[in-house]
Amino acid sequence: MHPEFPTSFYFFTFIAVVLLVLVTFSAPTLKRISFLNVRYEGQEFHFGAFGFTGTGSTVGFNSERLNDLTAALILHPIAVSQLASTLIFGPCATSGDRY
């Protein structure tokens, strides 16, 4: 590795990828991880990046108020792919002699 990029850069980038993967595959995919937990009329709803769980798992949001939220949450998978490419191509860019 090139001395200009310390090992901690790759470590923290890897940690960011792992956390973004957990956020991306939150409820309804992983029922224990969610953005928002709501208790309404005796039922508990868990909202995640791709939908919500309640009486059953639902992919997507059916409310007009939440459509903008769904459009914003698509950025999580895009961020995972960008950070993963940083982990893959970062060492390639910093290896070798540039002089």
N, C-alpha and C positions, 0 to 999 in steps of 0.2 A: 504494500500500500504506500501511496505517496505521503510524505510527511506533512503536506499541507492539509490533508483531511485526516483528523484524528479518528481513532477507532470509536470514540464515543459518538461521533456523527452517525455511523452505521448502526450502532446499538440503539440510539434513540429513534432513528428512522424505522428500525425493525419493530420497536415497541409501538410506535405510532401506527404501523401497518396492522399489527395484531389488534390494537384497540379499535381501529376503524373497521376491521373485519367483524369484530364482535358487535359494533354498533350497526353495521350494515345488515347483519343477519340476526337482528333482534326480533322481537315479536312481529309476526306470528311464527317465524321460523324457530327461534329459541325462546321458549315461553318464560324463562327466568330473567331474561334481559329485556328491558323496555325503557322507552323514553318517558312515558307518562302512565301512571296508574290512577284510574278513576273508579270510585265506588258510586254507582247510580242505581237506585231502587233495589238495593240488596245484591246487585251483581257487580263484580269487579272487572273492569276492562283494562287491558294492557296494550298500549299503543307503541308501535315500533316503526322501523323505516319503511316496511313494505305493507303494513296493514295493522290489524289489531286482533286481539283475542277477547272473547267474552263468553257467550254461550257456545260459540264455535270459532274456529280460526277463519279470518276473512282477509284476503289479499286486496289491498287498495282501500281507499276511504270513500264512502258513499255520500258524504255531506258536501254541500257546495262551499262551506267555510273551510273545509279541509283540503280542497283541491289544490290550493296554492301551497299548502304544506307538503302535499305529495310531490308537487313539482320541485320543491326545494330539497326534499329528502333524496332525490335521485342523484344529488351531488355526492353522497357518501360512497356508492360504488365507483364513481368516477375518481374520487380521491384515493380510494384503495388502489385502483389501477395505476394512478400516477405515482404514488409512493412506492408501490411494488416495482415499477420500472426504474425508480431512483435507486432502489436496492440492487437491482440487477445490473444497470448500466453505470452506476456510480463508480464502482471499482474499475470497470473497463476504461472509463474516462480518465481516471487518476493513475492508472498503471502506465508504465513505460516512461521513457525519457523524452522530454519535449525540447531539449536543447540540442 
